[in-house]
Amino acid sequence: MQKINNNKITGKLKDRIKNNYLLNKNSWFGIGGCANIFFQPNNKEELILFLKNINFKNFIIIGSGSNILFKDSGFDGVVIKLGKEFCKIKEVNSQIVAGAGALKLKVSEFAKNNEYTNFEFLSSIPGTVGGGVSMNAGCFGSNMSNIVSQISVIDLSGEEKIITLKNIGFDYRKTALLNSYIITEVLFKKTKKIQSSIIENKINLLKKKKNENQPYGIKTGGSTFKNPIGSSKKAWELIREAGCDKLHFGNAKFSSHHCNFIDNSNLALSSDIEKLISETQKKIKKNYGVDLELEIKII
């Protein structure tokens, strides 16, 4: 179990650091055990101070928790969640700049209010900008890779660095970024300006399409599996055709509205959700020879 014994850190950041912190409120699934250490820096200076003075082996960065399943056994390490100064959005030289903790929805709203197009799809994706970059989030034919210009990061030694688009290594629902990088800010590409009313109409159409095709008002982690590359069928089609949409373990089950979403409204054990995932992957592999890769993260 990791502990902090550094007086310099515990003195200056004592209100930001919590021990044995219950993680269930930091996941859309609504479940999960405790983290040994939970750290929420309000700004870059606090994050750098922490990184320069603490040695730790195991850590994760979380945003809103929209695609994270925390195990009931908890996390033996440090969980870092960026605070309020990382949630700011601004316009610099006709480009949008957003802190990694800013919600994608808020970036979409900012772009609309400032008449920048191409950000409409972000209104339909939950979670923060930093998480969106790291997994190249996308929907309706658009991805983060289409709109990002460069990112600011801090490594585990507390050193800052700029990573340009070509070095981010965007791919389908992933990037080539090192796990030792913490994204702090995102600079978006310049886009043309159009009337905000036109942008709002686009956003409303996307939201309508999303609500028609995806479940809402339930505890879920979003799409469970990535759509398999090279397959003519999407993940949900394979799940349904293999009969996996009817599987359940304890209170863990797939949504009746869209079977690539797990409905955890009855608060299943994380182990039961893992069983549901594992059994589905086995059946799809056996029936179709397809390896379903997780889109959510199990921690």
C-alpha positions as CSV (number, residue, x, y, z in Angstrom):
1,M,0.0,0.0,0.0
2,Q,1.4,3.4,-1.0
3,K,1.5,6.2,1.6
4,I,2.7,9.8,1.6
5,N,5.2,10.6,4.4
6,N,6.6,13.8,2.9
7,N,5.9,16.7,5.3
8,K,6.4,19.3,2.6
9,I,3.6,17.7,0.5
10,T,1.2,16.9,3.4
11,G,1.6,20.5,4.6
12,K,1.0,22.4,1.4
13,L,-1.4,20.0,-0.2
14,K,-3.1,18.5,2.8
15,D,-6.6,19.6,1.5
16,R,-5.9,18.1,-1.9
17,I,-4.8,14.6,-0.7
18,K,-7.1,12.0,0.7
19,N,-6.2,8.5,1.9
20,N,-8.4,5.4,1.6
21,Y,-10.8,7.3,-0.7
22,L,-14.0,5.7,-1.9
23,L,-14.1,5.8,-5.7
24,N,-17.7,5.0,-6.5
25,K,-18.7,8.6,-7.0
26,N,-16.0,9.0,-9.6
27,S,-17.3,6.5,-12.0
28,W,-20.5,6.6,-14.0
29,F,-21.0,2.9,-13.1
30,G,-21.5,4.1,-9.5
31,I,-19.4,1.4,-7.9
32,G,-15.8,0.7,-6.9
33,G,-13.6,0.3,-3.8
34,C,-11.1,2.7,-2.3
35,A,-7.9,4.2,-3.6
36,N,-4.9,4.3,-1.3
37,I,-4.3,8.0,-2.3
38,F,-6.6,10.4,-4.1
39,F,-5.1,13.7,-5.2
40,Q,-7.0,16.6,-6.8
41,P,-4.7,19.5,-7.7
42,N,-6.4,22.8,-8.4
43,N,-3.7,24.0,-10.7
44,K,-0.5,23.1,-12.6
45,E,1.7,24.3,-9.7
46,E,0.2,22.0,-7.2
47,L,0.4,19.1,-9.7
48,I,4.1,19.8,-10.3
49,L,4.8,20.1,-6.6
50,F,3.3,16.7,-6.0
51,L,5.1,15.0,-8.8
52,K,8.5,16.4,-7.9
53,N,8.3,15.3,-4.3
54,I,6.5,12.0,-4.4
55,N,7.8,8.7,-5.6
56,F,5.0,6.3,-6.6
57,K,4.9,3.2,-8.7
58,N,1.2,2.9,-9.6
59,F,-1.1,5.8,-10.6
60,I,-4.0,6.7,-12.9
61,I,-5.5,9.9,-14.2
62,I,-9.3,10.1,-14.2
63,G,-11.7,12.7,-15.6
64,S,-15.4,12.5,-15.1
65,G,-15.3,8.6,-14.9
66,S,-17.5,8.1,-17.9
67,N,-15.6,5.1,-19.1
68,I,-14.0,3.6,-16.0
69,L,-15.0,0.5,-14.0
70,F,-13.3,0.5,-10.6
71,K,-12.9,-2.9,-9.0
72,D,-14.6,-3.5,-5.7
73,S,-11.2,-4.4,-4.3
74,G,-10.0,-0.8,-4.9
75,F,-6.9,0.6,-6.4
76,D,-3.5,0.1,-4.8
77,G,-1.9,3.4,-5.9
78,V,-2.5,7.0,-6.6
79,V,-5.6,8.4,-8.3
80,I,-5.2,11.9,-9.7
81,K,-8.2,14.0,-10.8
82,L,-7.5,17.4,-12.2
83,G,-9.3,20.3,-10.4
84,K,-11.0,23.6,-11.3
85,E,-8.1,25.4,-12.9
86,F,-7.8,22.6,-15.4
87,C,-11.4,23.0,-16.5
88,K,-11.0,26.5,-18.1
89,I,-11.8,27.1,-21.7
90,K,-10.5,30.2,-23.6
91,E,-9.8,31.6,-27.1
92,V,-6.3,32.4,-28.1
93,N,-5.4,33.7,-31.5
94,S,-8.6,32.4,-33.0
95,Q,-8.0,28.9,-31.5
96,I,-9.8,27.2,-28.7
97,V,-7.7,26.2,-25.7
98,A,-9.2,23.9,-23.1
99,G,-7.8,22.5,-19.8
100,A,-7.7,18.7,-19.7
101,G,-10.4,18.6,-17.0
102,A,-12.9,20.6,-19.1
103,L,-15.9,18.6,-20.2
104,K,-16.3,17.9,-23.9
105,L,-19.8,19.2,-23.8
106,K,-18.6,22.6,-22.4
107,V,-16.0,22.8,-25.2
108,S,-18.8,22.3,-27.7
109,E,-20.9,25.0,-26.0
110,F,-17.9,27.4,-26.0
111,A,-17.3,26.8,-29.7
112,K,-21.0,27.4,-30.5
113,N,-21.1,30.6,-28.5
114,N,-17.9,31.8,-30.3
115,E,-19.2,30.6,-33.7
116,Y,-16.5,27.9,-34.3
117,T,-17.7,24.9,-36.2
118,N,-16.4,21.2,-36.2
119,F,-16.9,20.9,-32.4
120,E,-20.5,19.9,-32.6
121,F,-19.9,16.1,-32.1
122,L,-18.3,16.8,-28.7
123,S,-21.8,17.6,-27.4
124,S,-22.6,13.9,-27.7
125,I,-19.6,12.5,-25.9
126,P,-19.4,12.4,-22.1
127,G,-16.2,12.9,-20.2
128,T,-13.3,15.4,-20.2
129,V,-11.0,16.7,-22.9
130,G,-7.9,15.0,-21.5
131,G,-9.6,11.6,-21.5
132,G,-11.0,12.3,-24.9
133,V,-7.6,12.9,-26.4
134,S,-5.9,9.9,-24.7
135,M,-8.6,7.5,-26.2
136,N,-9.3,9.5,-29.4
137,A,-12.9,9.7,-28.5
138,G,-15.4,10.2,-31.3
139,C,-18.9,9.7,-32.7
140,F,-20.9,10.3,-35.9
141,G,-17.8,10.1,-38.1
142,S,-15.7,12.7,-36.1
143,N,-12.9,12.0,-33.7
144,M,-10.7,14.1,-31.4
145,S,-7.8,13.6,-33.9
146,N,-9.7,15.7,-36.4
147,I,-9.7,18.8,-34.2
148,V,-6.6,18.7,-32.0
149,S,-3.5,20.7,-32.9
150,Q,-1.2,20.0,-29.9
151,I,-1.3,19.1,-26.2
152,S,0.6,20.2,-23.1
153,V,1.7,17.4,-20.8
154,I,3.6,16.9,-17.5
155,D,5.7,13.8,-17.0
156,L,6.0,12.0,-13.6
157,S,9.2,14.0,-12.8
158,G,7.1,17.2,-13.0
159,E,8.6,18.4,-16.3
160,E,6.4,20.1,-18.8
161,K,6.3,19.3,-22.5
162,I,4.4,20.1,-25.7
163,I,3.4,17.3,-28.0
164,T,2.3,18.1,-31.5
165,L,-0.4,16.4,-33.5
166,K,1.9,14.0,-35.4
167,N,3.6,12.8,-32.2
168,I,0.3,12.1,-30.4
169,G,-0.1,9.0,-32.6
170,F,-3.9,9.0,-32.9
171,D,-5.5,5.7,-33.9
172,Y,-8.9,4.2,-33.5
173,R,-9.9,4.8,-29.8
174,K,-6.3,5.1,-28.7
175,T,-3.1,7.1,-29.0
176,A,0.7,6.4,-28.8
177,L,1.0,8.6,-25.7
178,L,3.1,7.3,-22.9
179,N,1.3,6.4,-19.7
180,S,3.7,8.5,-17.8
181,Y,2.3,11.7,-19.4
182,I,-0.4,13.7,-17.7
183,I,-2.3,15.8,-20.2
184,T,-2.9,19.3,-18.8
185,E,-4.1,21.4,-21.8
186,V,-5.3,21.0,-25.3
187,L,-4.9,23.4,-28.2
188,F,-7.4,22.8,-30.9
189,K,-7.0,23.5,-34.7
190,K,-8.3,26.7,-36.2
191,T,-11.8,26.2,-37.7
192,K,-14.0,28.4,-39.7
193,K,-16.7,30.5,-38.1
194,I,-20.4,30.1,-38.9
195,Q,-23.5,31.4,-37.2
196,S,-24.1,30.0,-33.8
197,S,-27.7,29.2,-34.7
198,I,-26.5,26.9,-37.5
199,I,-24.1,25.2,-35.0
200,E,-26.9,24.8,-32.5
201,N,-29.1,23.1,-35.0
202,K,-26.3,20.6,-35.8
203,I,-25.8,19.9,-32.1
204,N,-29.5,19.4,-31.6
205,L,-29.7,16.9,-34.5
206,L,-26.7,14.9,-33.1
207,K,-28.2,14.9,-29.6
208,K,-31.5,13.6,-31.0
209,K,-29.8,10.9,-33.0
210,K,-27.8,9.9,-29.9
211,N,-30.9,9.7,-27.7
212,E,-32.7,7.6,-30.3
213,N,-29.9,5.1,-30.5
214,Q,-28.2,5.1,-27.1
215,P,-29.5,4.5,-23.6
216,Y,-29.7,7.5,-21.2
217,G,-30.7,7.9,-17.6
218,I,-28.9,4.7,-16.5
219,K,-25.6,4.0,-14.8
220,T,-23.3,3.0,-17.5
221,G,-19.7,3.4,-18.8
222,G,-20.6,4.2,-22.4
223,S,-19.7,1.8,-25.2
224,T,-18.2,-1.3,-23.6
225,F,-16.4,-2.6,-26.6
226,K,-14.7,-1.0,-29.6
227,N,-16.1,-1.8,-33.0
228,P,-13.7,-4.5,-34.3
229,I,-11.4,-3.4,-37.1
230,G,-11.8,-5.5,-40.2
231,S,-15.2,-6.9,-39.3
232,S,-18.3,-6.1,-41.3
233,K,-20.3,-6.0,-38.2
234,K,-20.2,-3.6,-35.2
235,A,-19.7,-4.8,-31.7
236,W,-23.4,-4.5,-30.8
237,E,-24.4,-6.6,-33.8
238,L,-22.0,-9.4,-32.8
239,I,-23.3,-9.2,-29.2
240,R,-26.9,-9.5,-30.2
241,E,-26.4,-12.2,-32.8
242,A,-24.4,-14.3,-30.4
243,G,-27.2,-14.0,-27.8
244,C,-24.9,-12.2,-25.4
245,D,-27.4,-9.4,-25.0
246,K,-29.4,-11.7,-22.8
247,L,-26.5,-12.7,-20.5
248,H,-26.4,-11.5,-16.9
249,F,-24.3,-12.2,-13.9
250,G,-25.8,-11.0,-10.6
251,N,-27.1,-7.5,-11.4
252,A,-24.8,-7.0,-14.3
253,K,-26.5,-6.9,-17.7
254,F,-26.5,-5.2,-21.1
255,S,-28.9,-2.3,-21.8
256,S,-32.1,-3.4,-23.6
257,H,-31.8,-0.1,-25.6
258,H,-28.3,-0.8,-26.9
259,C,-26.5,-4.0,-26.1
260,N,-23.0,-2.5,-26.3
261,F,-23.8,-0.5,-23.1
262,I,-23.9,-2.2,-19.7
263,D,-26.8,-1.1,-17.5
264,N,-25.6,-1.0,-13.9
265,S,-28.7,0.7,-12.5
266,N,-29.0,-2.1,-10.0
267,L,-25.4,-1.6,-8.8
268,A,-23.8,-4.9,-9.6
269,L,-20.5,-6.1,-8.2
270,S,-17.6,-5.0,-10.4
271,S,-16.7,-8.7,-10.5
272,D,-20.1,-9.5,-12.0
273,I,-19.6,-6.9,-14.7
274,E,-16.2,-8.3,-15.4
275,K,-17.7,-11.8,-15.8
276,L,-20.3,-10.4,-18.2
277,I,-17.5,-8.8,-20.3
278,S,-15.3,-11.9,-20.2
279,E,-18.1,-14.3,-21.2
280,T,-19.2,-12.0,-24.0
281,Q,-15.6,-11.9,-25.4
282,K,-15.3,-15.7,-25.2
283,K,-18.6,-16.2,-27.1
284,I,-17.8,-13.7,-29.8
285,K,-14.3,-15.2,-30.3
286,K,-15.8,-18.8,-30.5
287,N,-18.6,-17.9,-32.8
288,Y,-17.0,-15.3,-35.1
289,G,-13.2,-15.5,-34.5
290,V,-13.3,-11.8,-33.5
291,D,-11.5,-10.4,-30.5
292,L,-13.6,-7.7,-28.9
293,E,-11.4,-5.1,-27.4
294,L,-12.6,-3.1,-24.4
295,E,-13.4,0.6,-24.8
296,I,-14.0,1.1,-21.1
297,K,-11.1,0.8,-18.7
298,I,-11.1,-1.7,-15.8
299,I,-9.0,-0.4,-12.9
